[in-house]
């Protein structure tokens, strides 16, 4: 018999309505979250995230849920509405947590949002319009607003490991890239920001896809967030966060130190974007 668990207001958001529909359909089938998770080859926690709207399903998982619960295409319209929001709904809780974090670690092959110039961010967003149309200016404004946290009285500590591709892959024009790399050099001078480059020659195969963000919260809680081209996963399980934290530590150990990183960025500026 399915347990009652935490209640969710389906009028709170599109993601909440989708989650409520999944929950009601699951309960009509007489399934627990664990039983549904087994049928979807995922974890009970992942089902709970969908039902509580903290991390809505990917398109693939949405289709699986519809098939297992016998609700063909009932989630289709809601899922597409979620995908058109200023930030994809699967990242909404992550962004809320990141806004509270006192210590943040980032790894990726593009410059993370917290360190992007507006021109670089716009070029990225416009490039993916071919895959998913969304209001660029609205999302750009939201991304730039997130950076204001570093101008407050007690900004978070930020550690970033950048794959070399982030410097060499041209996003937008040469002028956009030049300004972005100059901004990295400037931000790297801040006392609470540490930027390190991971050269191609030192990278591990496991780093080839996606990005990682890890945060430490004021109450001692931690989270991790992994993101691919068109989906993301919020992780709050302690053991899983430990694994990603250890993986980040390995990347950081392989990366260049602060001085060598600054010189690497300056060399790249001269070689590619002068």
C-alpha positions as CSV (number, residue, x, y, z in Angstrom):
1,X,0.0,0.0,0.0
2,X,1.4,3.4,-0.9
3,X,2.2,5.6,2.1
4,X,0.9,9.1,2.5
5,X,4.2,11.0,3.1
6,X,4.6,14.7,2.7
7,X,1.7,16.6,1.0
8,X,2.4,19.0,-1.9
9,X,0.2,21.8,-3.2
10,X,-0.3,21.0,-6.9
11,X,-1.1,24.7,-7.5
12,X,2.3,25.8,-6.3
13,X,4.0,25.4,-9.7
14,X,3.9,23.5,-12.9
15,X,6.5,21.1,-11.5
16,X,4.3,20.6,-8.4
17,X,1.3,19.8,-10.6
18,X,3.3,17.2,-12.5
19,X,4.6,15.7,-9.2
20,X,1.0,15.6,-7.9
21,X,-0.2,13.8,-11.0
22,X,2.6,11.2,-10.7
23,X,1.8,10.7,-7.0
24,X,-1.9,10.2,-7.6
25,X,-1.3,7.8,-10.5
26,X,1.1,5.8,-8.3
27,X,-1.3,5.6,-5.5
28,X,-4.1,4.5,-7.8
29,X,-1.8,1.6,-8.9
30,X,-1.3,0.8,-5.2
31,X,2.5,1.3,-5.5
32,X,4.9,2.6,-3.0
33,X,7.7,5.0,-4.0
34,X,10.1,2.1,-3.7
35,X,8.0,-0.1,-6.0
36,X,7.7,2.6,-8.6
37,X,11.5,3.2,-8.3
38,X,12.1,-0.4,-9.0
39,X,10.0,-0.4,-12.1
40,X,11.9,2.7,-13.3
41,X,15.3,1.4,-12.4
42,X,16.0,4.4,-10.2
43,X,16.0,5.1,-6.4
44,X,13.0,5.9,-4.1
45,X,14.7,9.2,-3.4
46,X,14.5,10.1,-7.1
47,X,10.7,9.3,-7.2
48,X,10.3,11.5,-4.1
49,X,12.1,14.4,-5.8
50,X,9.7,14.1,-8.8
51,X,6.6,14.0,-6.6
52,X,7.8,16.9,-4.4
53,X,8.8,19.0,-7.4
54,X,12.4,19.4,-6.2
55,X,13.8,17.8,-9.3
56,X,11.3,17.0,-12.1
57,X,12.0,14.0,-14.4
58,X,14.0,14.1,-17.6
59,X,12.0,13.6,-20.8
60,X,13.1,10.0,-21.0
61,X,12.0,9.3,-17.4
62,X,8.7,11.1,-18.0
63,X,8.0,8.6,-20.8
64,X,8.9,5.7,-18.5
65,X,6.6,7.0,-15.8
66,X,3.7,7.3,-18.2
67,X,4.2,3.8,-19.4
68,X,4.6,2.2,-16.0
69,X,1.6,4.1,-14.5
70,X,-0.6,3.8,-17.5
71,X,-1.0,7.5,-18.0
72,X,0.1,7.8,-21.6
73,X,1.1,11.4,-22.5
74,X,-0.7,12.9,-19.5
75,X,2.6,14.5,-18.4
76,X,3.7,15.7,-21.9
77,X,2.3,19.3,-21.8
78,X,3.4,19.9,-18.2
79,X,6.9,18.7,-19.0
80,X,7.2,21.0,-21.9
81,X,5.9,24.0,-19.9
82,X,8.6,23.2,-17.2
83,X,11.3,23.2,-19.9
84,X,10.4,26.7,-21.0
85,X,10.9,28.3,-17.6
86,X,13.7,30.9,-17.1
87,X,15.7,28.1,-15.5
88,X,14.8,24.4,-16.2
89,X,12.8,23.2,-13.2
90,X,15.3,20.4,-12.6
91,X,17.8,23.1,-11.6
92,X,15.5,25.3,-9.5
93,X,16.2,23.7,-6.2
94,X,19.9,23.6,-7.0
95,X,20.0,27.3,-7.6
96,X,18.1,28.0,-4.4
97,X,20.6,25.9,-2.5
98,X,23.6,27.5,-4.2
99,X,22.3,30.9,-3.2
100,X,22.6,29.9,0.4
101,X,25.9,28.0,0.2
102,X,28.9,29.4,2.1
103,X,31.4,27.2,0.2
104,X,31.0,26.3,-3.5
105,X,33.2,24.0,-5.7
106,X,32.7,24.0,-9.4
107,X,34.1,21.9,-12.2
108,X,33.3,22.0,-15.9
109,X,34.3,22.5,-19.5
110,X,32.6,25.8,-19.9
111,X,33.0,28.8,-17.5
112,X,30.4,28.3,-14.7
113,X,27.5,30.7,-14.5
114,X,28.9,32.5,-11.4
115,X,32.0,33.6,-13.4
116,X,30.5,34.3,-16.8
117,X,30.4,37.7,-18.4
118,X,27.0,38.8,-19.8
119,X,28.3,38.5,-23.4
120,X,29.6,35.0,-22.9
121,X,26.4,33.9,-21.1
122,X,24.3,35.3,-23.9
123,X,26.4,33.6,-26.6
124,X,26.0,30.3,-24.8
125,X,22.2,30.7,-24.5
126,X,21.8,31.8,-28.1
127,X,23.8,28.8,-29.3
128,X,21.4,26.3,-27.6
129,X,18.3,27.9,-29.0
130,X,18.5,25.3,-31.8
131,X,17.8,22.6,-29.2
132,X,15.4,24.4,-26.9
133,X,13.8,27.8,-27.3
134,X,13.5,30.0,-24.2
135,X,13.4,33.7,-23.4
136,X,17.2,34.5,-23.5
137,X,17.1,37.9,-21.8
138,X,15.0,36.7,-18.9
139,X,17.4,33.8,-18.3
140,X,20.4,36.1,-18.8
141,X,19.1,38.6,-16.2
142,X,18.6,35.8,-13.7
143,X,22.1,34.4,-14.3
144,X,23.7,37.8,-13.8
145,X,21.7,38.4,-10.7
146,X,23.2,35.3,-9.1
147,X,26.6,36.9,-9.3
148,X,25.6,39.7,-7.0
149,X,26.3,37.4,-4.0
150,X,30.0,38.1,-4.4
151,X,29.5,41.9,-3.9
152,X,27.8,41.4,-0.5
153,X,29.4,41.8,3.0
154,X,30.0,38.1,3.4
155,X,30.4,36.4,0.0
156,X,30.7,32.7,-0.3
157,X,34.1,31.0,-0.9
158,X,34.3,29.7,-4.4
159,X,36.7,27.1,-5.8
160,X,36.6,26.4,-9.6
161,X,38.5,23.9,-11.7
162,X,38.2,24.7,-15.3
163,X,38.9,22.1,-18.0
164,X,41.2,23.5,-20.6
165,X,38.4,23.4,-23.2
166,X,36.7,26.2,-21.3
167,X,39.5,28.5,-22.4
168,X,40.0,27.1,-25.9
169,X,36.5,26.5,-27.2
170,X,35.4,29.8,-28.6
171,X,32.0,30.9,-27.4
172,X,30.7,33.9,-29.4
173,X,33.3,36.1,-31.0
174,X,37.0,36.5,-30.2
175,X,36.1,39.7,-28.4
176,X,33.6,37.8,-26.2
177,X,36.3,35.2,-25.3
178,X,38.9,37.9,-24.6
179,X,36.6,39.7,-22.3
180,X,35.7,36.4,-20.5
181,X,39.3,35.4,-20.0
182,X,40.2,38.8,-18.7
183,X,37.3,38.6,-16.3
184,X,38.6,35.3,-15.0
185,X,42.0,36.8,-14.3
186,X,40.3,39.7,-12.5
187,X,38.0,37.4,-10.4
188,X,40.9,35.2,-9.6
189,X,42.4,38.1,-7.7
190,X,39.5,38.1,-5.2
191,X,40.4,36.6,-1.8
192,X,37.5,34.3,-1.7
193,X,37.8,32.9,-5.3
194,X,40.2,30.3,-6.4
195,X,40.4,29.4,-10.1
196,X,42.5,26.5,-11.4
197,X,42.9,25.2,-14.9
198,X,43.0,21.4,-15.6
199,X,45.1,21.0,-18.8
200,X,44.1,18.3,-21.4
201,X,47.3,16.5,-20.5
202,X,46.2,16.0,-16.8
203,X,42.5,15.3,-17.3
204,X,40.9,12.0,-16.5
205,X,38.5,10.2,-18.9
206,X,35.7,10.6,-16.4
207,X,35.9,14.3,-16.7
208,X,35.0,14.4,-20.4
209,X,31.3,15.1,-20.0
210,X,29.2,17.4,-17.9
211,X,29.9,19.6,-14.9
212,X,29.9,19.2,-11.1
213,X,28.8,21.7,-8.5
214,X,29.2,21.0,-4.7
215,X,28.0,23.3,-2.0
216,X,28.3,23.5,1.8
217,X,25.3,25.1,3.6
218,X,25.3,27.2,6.8
219,X,23.5,24.5,8.7
220,X,26.2,21.9,7.8
221,X,24.2,20.3,5.0
222,X,25.8,19.6,1.7
223,X,24.6,19.0,-1.9
224,X,26.0,18.2,-5.3
225,X,24.6,18.9,-8.7
226,X,25.7,17.3,-11.9
227,X,24.6,18.6,-15.3
228,X,24.8,17.4,-18.9
229,X,23.8,19.1,-22.1
230,X,20.0,19.1,-21.4
231,X,19.4,17.6,-17.9
232,X,20.7,17.9,-14.4
233,X,20.6,15.9,-11.2
234,X,20.5,17.3,-7.7
235,X,22.2,15.0,-5.1
236,X,21.7,15.3,-1.4
237,X,22.5,11.8,-0.3
238,X,25.6,12.0,2.0
239,X,27.5,9.1,0.5
240,X,27.0,10.3,-3.0
241,X,28.1,13.8,-2.2
242,X,31.2,12.3,-0.5
243,X,32.1,10.5,-3.7
244,X,31.7,13.6,-5.8
245,X,33.7,15.6,-3.3
246,X,36.5,13.1,-3.4
247,X,36.4,13.2,-7.2
248,X,36.6,17.0,-7.2
249,X,39.6,16.8,-4.8
250,X,41.4,14.6,-7.3
251,X,40.7,17.0,-10.1
252,X,41.9,19.9,-8.0
253,X,45.1,18.0,-7.2
254,X,45.8,17.5,-10.9
255,X,45.0,21.1,-11.8
256,X,47.5,24.0,-12.1
257,X,48.1,26.2,-9.0
258,X,46.9,29.8,-8.9
259,X,50.0,31.4,-10.4
260,X,50.4,28.8,-13.2
261,X,46.7,29.1,-13.9
262,X,46.9,32.9,-14.3
263,X,49.9,32.4,-16.7
264,X,48.0,29.7,-18.7
265,X,45.1,32.1,-19.1
266,X,47.3,34.9,-20.2
267,X,49.1,32.7,-22.7
268,X,45.8,31.5,-24.1
269,X,44.6,35.1,-24.5
270,X,47.7,36.0,-26.4
271,X,47.7,32.8,-28.6
272,X,44.0,32.6,-29.5
273,X,42.2,35.9,-28.8
274,X,44.7,38.8,-29.3
